């Protein structure tokens, strides 16, 4: 898979892929059909593993030649050693987790860097929906309140505080809409929050 | 008639027949003993391509054989190979693409040299004197067969349960001779509980008066009751608690308690039937040998228990699958292998199939399982074609 193909399929992932260094060893939590790892392997010479729980996605990863381990991310990453990955990706998956804090701690344990994305609940159409008295339903939050897999609703500001608490420092934060960064009023105008994180300098091995 | 059509469709390979190969060079065994000479029974399906790159070895588990797929008798669906749902034209392991080989292991009772055959040293059946063979010994014998068939590298070596152990042993013992290693419902070592069950089975055979120290052939008898109990114990471990509850529950054979020691419950009737059937075709010495091979398998042993070190020299890519209700070789056992492979940065695809059928699930048709294996072989096929094109 080349960049153009990724850009067409998933513009958000295409933007995020710039942040992954060539030849990195990557862990993709909630890797879905494996499209990101497929791209990183074929275009950036990366290696790595995807973790995915959904039965239907596993053969799709296999078809792409992506190493996939079927497991619930919530059950912990005990099979992965400390600091064994250059970059841990957790893209549009964190909002579905119960134990967000525990997962972030695990991410900090196994990886040197992390990239985390989630739908920004403070995106302006969501705010408008709430002002009208209804839960937001949008392209990034396409579910009704009663059938959503998204357990956690967070804003860009919220997430930063939690990241610091678990020993991750924010290197960069970008809000994307349709895969394009939003610079002006990102917490209003960005539908997807993307954080580039690394272990706090105090906790990084010297 | 309909059943017949159905089965011919199911087993699209049609009629298959076994072959045998004699090996006159002694095979050194892990125990220090050797097999002076031996015969291996095997079957093949599909065509070996010109590059000899599309061969897949399928390794069998405890009570199976070289008869992996196809039928021996077009009118007898029961003559289908033990993995006929997995292997054949259009099946997940597609014999229109791959050249598939099934080999009967040494010590077995389906035609390869075993304890019922004559020991060339004495001219009498080996009986209990048949050398104790290990998973690694079997793999060495399979490698010699591959040599003769002109296969230097398998596209994949595959197996479930004890067969998975052989695939795993291949990846460590002959790292360059397989591109892919497919390990299903298996483990890198038996647990104490597994060994305990095996020993109950062995004791049932060894203490049967008809066993005659393994020399029952000379007495014209079979330690049938020992084999029955061995099979009953084994069978319990292949099924899940839920599966057994659903199939049998506390159903009574005759609707009421008999107040005796005959068959009251359906589960008793089922297990006895399985035991009876098994004791008619399986060899008692073979059962002892194969359960020992299971018990001894522990490739991490010579690395102080560190499986990742044992797997450090592997070159293959791996597929592993486990079944959530398999308590014989549970998902945790497969995950230990995955963990060790990830430590070594080997490529691996692992699926944990939420199937209700316990260990036996690896022989059944769960679509999630079948699609996973199919996708993997599709990928291997693409790799092979890219190479031919290149």
HADDOCK unambig.tbl for C-alpha pairs under 7 A between the chains (distance, minus, plus):
assign (segid A and resid 55 and name CA) (segid B and resid 368 and name CA) 6.65 0.50 0.50
assign (segid A and resid 58 and name CA) (segid B and resid 372 and name CA) 6.91 0.50 0.50
assign (segid A and resid 59 and name CA) (segid B and resid 371 and name CA) 6.46 0.50 0.50
assign (segid A and resid 59 and name CA) (segid B and resid 372 and name CA) 4.91 0.50 0.50
assign (segid A and resid 59 and name CA) (segid B and resid 375 and name CA) 5.57 0.50 0.50
assign (segid A and resid 62 and name CA) (segid B and resid 349 and name CA) 6.82 0.50 0.50
assign (segid A and resid 62 and name CA) (segid B and resid 375 and name CA) 6.05 0.50 0.50
assign (segid A and resid 62 and name CA) (segid B and resid 376 and name CA) 5.87 0.50 0.50
assign (segid A and resid 63 and name CA) (segid B and resid 375 and name CA) 5.55 0.50 0.50
assign (segid A and resid 63 and name CA) (segid B and resid 376 and name CA) 6.71 0.50 0.50
assign (segid A and resid 63 and name CA) (segid B and resid 379 and name CA) 5.87 0.50 0.50
assign (segid A and resid 67 and name CA) (segid B and resid 347 and name CA) 5.61 0.50 0.50
assign (segid A and resid 67 and name CA) (segid B and resid 348 and name CA) 5.05 0.50 0.50
assign (segid A and resid 67 and name CA) (segid B and resid 349 and name CA) 5.08 0.50 0.50
assign (segid A and resid 68 and name CA) (segid B and resid 348 and name CA) 6.67 0.50 0.50
assign (segid A and resid 68 and name CA) (segid B and resid 349 and name CA) 4.84 0.50 0.50
assign (segid A and resid 68 and name CA) (segid B and resid 350 and name CA) 6.18 0.50 0.50
assign (segid A and resid 69 and name CA) (segid B and resid 349 and name CA) 5.81 0.50 0.50
assign (segid A and resid 69 and name CA) (segid B and resid 350 and name CA) 4.68 0.50 0.50
assign (segid A and resid 69 and name CA) (segid B and resid 351 and name CA) 6.46 0.50 0.50
assign (segid A and resid 70 and name CA) (segid B and resid 350 and name CA) 5.76 0.50 0.50
assign (segid A and resid 70 and name CA) (segid B and resid 351 and name CA) 4.97 0.50 0.50
assign (segid A and resid 70 and name CA) (segid B and resid 352 and name CA) 5.98 0.50 0.50
assign (segid A and resid 79 and name CA) (segid B and resid 339 and name CA) 5.11 0.50 0.50
assign (segid A and resid 80 and name CA) (segid B and resid 339 and name CA) 6.80 0.50 0.50
